[in-house]
């Protein structure tokens, strides 16, 4: 689970990977309902995560 700007996001399994990063299946909580989403984690190219 990830909390961001007061919202909760549930990150699931990886569904794809490309040159720039990985895509994960997930859900977010809007009110009392869960909505499906895809979340992409971008991998920094030739930099550390701290530098990005």
Secondary structure, 3 states (H helix, E strand, C coil): CEEECCEEEEEEEEEEECCCEEEEEEEEEECCEEEEEEEEEECCCCCCCCCC
